[in-house]
Amino acid sequence: MKSLFAVALMIASATVFMACNDDDDEPMLRTETFNYAFNTGQVGEGTAYSGDHPSNFSASITLSEQANGTTNVTVTLNNTLQGRMYMVHAHDGADPATTPNGTPYNETPNQEVLVAMINGNGATASQTSLSSFSFDQLTETYAGFFVVHDPTQDLSTTDLTTYLTVGAFAR
């Protein structure tokens, strides 16, 4: 009888413990990573990178949903150059007929999505920024481009041959 009581007590305790740790009321926060290869002209003819940066460079974006509706955007750059500052940002997609230089994106980066400077360290370097856009906005409806500029060339928002990586943002 004593052992039956002990088993019943253990079951009751486990039930109370599980009820106290019920996470069903908390939202499941999502995280997703998007990888970007070196710019070999994937976005169109005449857009392949032209410069001296090693071609083993790559980048990724990890989006981490926040409980308040914002999103952490972590950019990771692989095979960076030591001491070089990489300009990284998102450009909103646009009709080329409406942009000053006929680009299919607004030439001014969207700082509400991503604008960052990452210092290369000769290996992997990363930085996290907070976007006011929600996870769903960034992964489902935002129509923009992710760009990493070559730190060894003058900054250009119109010459895609100076972009180390370029591609659809979070796709």
VEXDREN-2710 file (C-alpha; in Angstrom, 1 decimal):
% VEXDREN-2710
k/r/px/py/pz
1/MET/0.0/0.0/0.0
2/LYS/2.9/2.3/0.8
3/SER/4.4/1.8/-2.7
4/LEU/1.1/2.5/-4.4
5/PHE/0.8/5.7/-2.5
6/ALA/4.4/6.6/-3.5
7/VAL/3.6/6.0/-7.2
8/ALA/0.4/8.1/-7.0
9/LEU/2.4/10.9/-5.3
10/MET/5.0/10.8/-8.1
11/ILE/2.4/10.9/-10.8
12/ALA/0.6/13.8/-9.1
13/SER/3.9/15.7/-8.7
14/ALA/4.9/15.1/-12.3
15/THR/1.5/16.4/-13.5
16/VAL/1.8/19.6/-11.4
17/PHE/5.4/20.1/-12.6
18/MET/4.3/19.7/-16.3
19/ALA/1.4/22.1/-15.8
20/CYS/3.6/24.7/-14.3
21/ASN/6.0/24.5/-17.3
22/ASP/3.4/24.6/-20.0
23/ASP/4.8/26.8/-22.8
24/ASP/1.7/26.7/-24.9
25/ASP/0.9/30.3/-24.1
26/GLU/4.3/31.6/-25.3
27/PRO/4.7/32.2/-29.0
28/MET/7.2/30.0/-30.9
29/LEU/9.9/32.4/-32.1
30/ARG/11.3/31.4/-35.5
31/THR/14.8/31.6/-36.8
32/GLU/15.9/31.0/-40.4
33/THR/19.2/31.3/-42.2
34/PHE/19.7/32.4/-45.9
35/ASN/23.0/31.8/-47.6
36/TYR/24.6/34.0/-50.3
37/ALA/27.4/32.8/-52.6
38/PHE/30.1/35.0/-54.1
39/ASN/28.8/37.1/-57.0
40/THR/29.5/35.3/-60.2
41/GLY/26.7/37.0/-62.1
42/GLN/23.7/35.1/-60.6
43/VAL/21.5/38.1/-60.9
44/GLY/22.1/38.7/-64.6
45/GLU/24.5/39.1/-67.4
46/GLY/27.2/41.7/-66.8
47/THR/26.8/41.7/-63.0
48/ALA/29.6/39.3/-62.0
49/TYR/32.1/40.7/-59.5
50/SER/35.2/42.3/-61.0
51/GLY/38.0/43.0/-58.6
52/ASP/40.8/41.6/-56.5
53/HIS/38.8/40.2/-53.5
54/PRO/39.3/36.5/-53.1
55/SER/36.4/34.5/-54.6
56/ASN/36.1/32.2/-51.6
57/PHE/34.0/34.9/-49.9
58/SER/30.4/34.1/-48.9
59/ALA/27.7/35.5/-46.6
60/SER/24.6/34.6/-44.7
61/ILE/21.7/36.3/-43.0
62/THR/20.1/34.7/-40.0
63/LEU/16.7/36.2/-39.1
64/SER/15.5/35.7/-35.5
65/GLU/12.0/36.6/-34.6
66/GLN/11.5/38.7/-31.5
67/ALA/8.5/38.6/-29.2
68/ASN/7.8/42.3/-29.8
69/GLY/7.3/41.8/-33.5
70/THR/10.8/43.0/-34.6
71/THR/13.5/40.8/-36.1
72/ASN/17.2/40.4/-35.3
73/VAL/19.2/40.3/-38.5
74/THR/22.6/38.6/-38.1
75/VAL/25.0/38.9/-41.0
76/THR/27.9/36.5/-41.1
77/LEU/30.7/37.1/-43.6
78/ASN/33.1/34.2/-44.4
79/ASN/36.7/34.7/-45.6
80/THR/36.9/38.4/-44.9
81/LEU/40.0/40.5/-45.4
82/GLN/41.8/41.5/-42.2
83/GLY/41.1/45.1/-41.2
84/ARG/38.8/45.9/-44.1
85/MET/35.3/47.5/-43.5
86/TYR/32.5/45.7/-45.3
87/MET/29.4/47.8/-46.1
88/VAL/26.3/45.5/-45.8
89/HIS/22.7/46.5/-46.4
90/ALA/19.3/45.9/-48.0
91/HIS/18.0/47.8/-51.0
92/ASP/14.2/48.0/-51.6
93/GLY/13.2/46.6/-55.0
94/ALA/11.9/49.2/-57.4
95/ASP/10.7/49.8/-61.0
96/PRO/13.9/50.7/-63.0
97/ALA/11.8/53.3/-64.8
98/THR/11.5/55.2/-61.5
99/THR/15.1/55.1/-60.2
100/PRO/17.7/57.7/-61.2
101/ASN/20.1/55.2/-62.8
102/GLY/17.6/52.6/-64.0
103/THR/18.4/50.1/-61.3
104/PRO/15.8/47.6/-60.2
105/TYR/16.2/48.8/-56.6
106/ASN/16.2/52.1/-54.6
107/GLU/19.8/53.1/-54.4
108/THR/19.5/54.4/-50.9
109/PRO/19.7/51.4/-48.4
110/ASN/16.7/50.7/-46.2
111/GLN/18.0/51.2/-42.7
112/GLU/14.7/49.8/-41.2
113/VAL/15.7/46.5/-42.7
114/LEU/19.5/46.4/-42.6
115/VAL/22.4/48.8/-42.8
116/ALA/25.7/47.6/-41.2
117/MET/29.4/47.9/-41.3
118/ILE/31.4/44.8/-40.5
119/ASN/35.1/44.8/-39.8
120/GLY/36.9/42.0/-41.5
121/ASN/39.2/39.9/-39.3
122/GLY/40.8/37.6/-41.9
123/ALA/38.2/34.9/-41.2
124/THR/34.5/34.9/-40.2
125/ALA/33.0/38.2/-39.0
126/SER/29.4/38.9/-38.0
127/GLN/27.1/41.5/-36.6
128/THR/23.5/41.6/-35.4
129/SER/21.2/44.5/-36.1
130/LEU/17.6/45.0/-35.2
131/SER/15.0/45.4/-38.0
132/SER/11.7/47.0/-37.3
133/PHE/10.2/44.7/-39.9
134/SER/8.5/41.5/-38.6
135/PHE/9.9/38.0/-39.4
136/ASP/6.9/37.4/-41.8
137/GLN/7.4/40.8/-43.6
138/LEU/11.1/40.0/-44.2
139/THR/10.6/36.4/-45.3
140/GLU/7.3/36.7/-47.2
141/THR/6.5/40.2/-48.4
142/TYR/9.7/42.4/-48.4
143/ALA/11.0/42.7/-52.0
144/GLY/14.5/43.8/-51.7
145/PHE/18.1/42.9/-52.2
146/PHE/20.9/41.9/-49.8
147/VAL/24.3/43.5/-50.8
148/VAL/27.8/43.2/-49.5
149/HIS/30.2/45.7/-51.1
150/ASP/33.9/45.1/-51.8
151/PRO/35.9/47.0/-49.2
152/THR/38.8/47.3/-51.6
153/GLN/36.8/49.4/-54.2
154/ASP/35.0/52.7/-54.1
155/LEU/31.5/52.3/-52.9
156/SER/28.9/52.2/-55.7
157/THR/25.2/51.6/-55.4
158/THR/24.9/51.2/-59.2
159/ASP/27.8/49.0/-60.3
160/LEU/27.0/45.4/-59.4
161/THR/30.4/44.3/-60.5
162/THR/31.7/45.8/-57.2
163/TYR/29.3/43.7/-55.1
164/LEU/30.8/40.6/-53.4
165/THR/27.3/39.2/-52.9
166/VAL/23.9/40.3/-54.2
167/GLY/20.6/38.5/-54.1
168/ALA/17.0/38.6/-53.0
169/PHE/16.8/39.5/-49.3
170/ALA/15.8/36.5/-47.1
171/ARG/15.0/34.2/-50.0
END
